[in-house]
């Protein structure tokens, strides 16, 4: 659990740094090493979410889910990225979040839903 928490925190930090550096760089491309790092992080996030979805809910700590869900706004901030490779990896990371977006359960009234 602790390793997963550290991985998620590190991912959040890498994402924030990328967003800030991209904003500050203007039209200049970011160093290849940084682009490679963000792509790796985005793919890791996607893989992690897919793995968590296959795991029984009672086997996943609620704080882990909270950390994963907290990544979503940061991922959305990356949408304006200039690298097509980053955009592709970002899409892969955002798509699994669809499983977290369900309409509220209908209220049961008189035994009917």
NORQUIVEN-V294061 format. One record per pair of residues at least 4 apart in sequence whose ideal C-beta (glycine too) atoms are under 6 Angstrom apart, sorted by the first residue. I is the first residue (numbers start at 1). J is the second residue. Records with the same first field share a line. If there is no record, write none. Layout:
# NORQUIVEN-V294061
I->J + J
This chain:
# NORQUIVEN-V294061
1->61
4->64
8->67
11->41 + 45
14->41
15->74
17->21
18->22 + 38
19->77
21->25 + 30
25->30
30->34 + 35
35->83
38->86
39->85 + 89
42->89 + 90 + 93
43->89
45->93
46->92 + 93
49->96
50->96
52->60
53->99
55->59 + 60
60->64
71->75
72->97
75->93 + 94
78->90
81->86 + 87
86->90
106->113
108->113
